[in-house]
Each structure stands twice: as C-alpha cells, then as structure tokens.
Amino acid sequence: MTIFKEIVDEEFLTVSETKGLLADIEADRALDEERELPYELARAIDHVNQFTVLEPDDAQDLVTDLQEIEKVDEPTAYKIANLLPRNRSELRSVYAQQRYSLSGEELDDILNVVAKYA
C-alpha cells in the first residue's frame, strides 16, 4: 500500500491560464464565508498575479509559435512562455538540463518569437 495518489491526467498550463483558473477558485471560496483560503492557495494566487504578463490567448499563441521551432518541445515551450526570457543567458538557463545546447542562431530565433509577444 502506498500513500501516493495515482496521476490520472497531466497537462501543461501557462501562468496566464493558471491565473484564470485560480481566480475562479478564489471567487468560489469568497462566496462561502466559512471557508478560508489555505496558505498554499493564497501564495499561488499572489504568485500568478505578480508574474502574469500575457493574456491567456497570447500566451497560448506564443506556445504554438515556439513549438514550430525544431528544438522546442511542448514542456520547453511552456517554460519559455512562462519565463519570457529576454536574452541568450536567460534562455540558456531553460535549456541547462537538456542533453544538447543550442547555437546562437537557434537561440536568436526563439528570442525573436518571444519578443513578438513580450
């Protein structure tokens, strides 16, 4: 017997999409006066409110455009959309755990796509 729950489904979200989901949860909790926001939920709401830059549709468009680039897979596209790196060194940190490195031209291609949205 394990104490862990089974993962049923997993999907990637941008910070903008998460902000919308958490806003709905916060509104539902506000209707019930007896329910307080748990600490973790309150911190998550503060985090997305502080770091959301793009609208959800723009963030999803950015992810789609990034996935068209050869060396950008889905998880990496969502990381880039959430972090919005502005220079090569910030973008390299996203790829730090990958088994390959990107050339300067590949980095610039990704940064050019991010610049359209940020």
C-alpha positions in Angstrom: 0.0 0.0 0.0 1.3 3.4 -0.9 0.3 6.8 0.4 0.7 8.4 -3.1 -2.2 9.1 -5.3 -2.3 8.0 -8.9 -1.8 10.6 -11.6 -4.8 10.4 -13.8 -4.1 13.2 -16.2 -1.4 15.9 -16.8 -1.5 19.0 -19.0 0.8 22.0 -19.3 -0.6 25.5 -18.5 0.8 28.9 -18.9 0.9 31.3 -15.9 -1.9 33.3 -17.6 -4.2 30.3 -17.9 -3.4 29.3 -14.3 -4.3 32.9 -13.2 -7.8 32.4 -14.7 -8.3 29.1 -13.0 -7.2 30.3 -9.6 -9.4 33.4 -10.0 -12.4 31.2 -10.4 -11.4 29.1 -7.4 -10.9 32.3 -5.3 -14.3 33.6 -6.4 -16.0 30.4 -5.4 -14.3 30.4 -2.0 -15.2 34.1 -1.4 -18.9 33.2 -1.7 -18.6 30.8 1.3 -17.8 32.9 4.3 -16.8 29.9 6.4 -14.1 28.7 4.0 -10.8 30.3 4.2 -8.1 30.2 1.6 -5.4 27.7 2.5 -1.9 29.2 2.7 -0.7 27.4 -0.4 -3.6 28.6 -2.5 -3.2 32.2 -1.3 0.5 32.1 -2.2 -0.3 30.6 -5.6 -2.8 33.3 -6.3 -0.3 36.0 -5.2 2.4 34.4 -7.4 0.3 34.3 -10.6 -1.0 37.9 -10.0 2.6 39.1 -9.7 4.1 37.2 -12.6 1.4 37.1 -15.3 2.4 39.3 -18.2 0.5 38.0 -21.2 -3.2 37.4 -21.8 -4.1 33.7 -21.9 -4.8 33.7 -25.7 -1.5 35.5 -26.4 0.4 33.0 -24.1 -1.2 30.1 -26.0 -0.3 31.6 -29.3 3.3 32.0 -28.1 3.4 28.4 -27.1 2.1 27.4 -30.5 4.7 29.5 -32.3 7.5 28.2 -30.2 6.6 24.6 -30.9 7.1 25.3 -34.6 10.8 25.7 -33.9 12.7 22.4 -34.3 14.4 22.2 -30.9 11.4 23.4 -28.8 9.2 20.6 -27.4 6.0 21.2 -25.6 7.3 21.3 -22.0 10.1 23.7 -23.0 7.6 25.9 -25.0 5.5 26.3 -21.8 8.6 27.1 -19.7 9.7 29.7 -22.2 6.2 31.2 -22.3 6.0 31.4 -18.5 9.5 32.9 -18.1 9.7 35.1 -21.2 13.5 35.2 -21.4 14.9 38.4 -22.8 18.4 37.4 -23.6 20.6 34.4 -24.5 21.8 33.7 -21.0 18.2 33.6 -19.6 17.2 31.3 -22.5 20.2 29.1 -21.9 19.1 28.5 -18.4 15.9 27.0 -19.7 18.0 24.5 -21.7 20.5 23.9 -19.0 19.3 20.4 -18.2 19.0 19.3 -21.8 21.5 16.9 -23.4 22.2 19.3 -26.2 22.9 23.0 -26.5 21.6 25.5 -29.0 23.6 27.6 -31.4 23.5 31.3 -31.2 21.2 31.4 -34.3 18.7 29.0 -32.7 18.7 31.0 -29.5 18.0 34.2 -31.5 15.2 32.5 -33.4 13.5 31.6 -30.1 14.1 35.1 -28.6 12.6 36.7 -31.8 9.4 34.8 -31.3 9.3 35.7 -27.6 9.9 39.4 -28.5 6.8 39.5 -30.6 4.7 38.8 -27.5 6.6 40.3 -24.6 
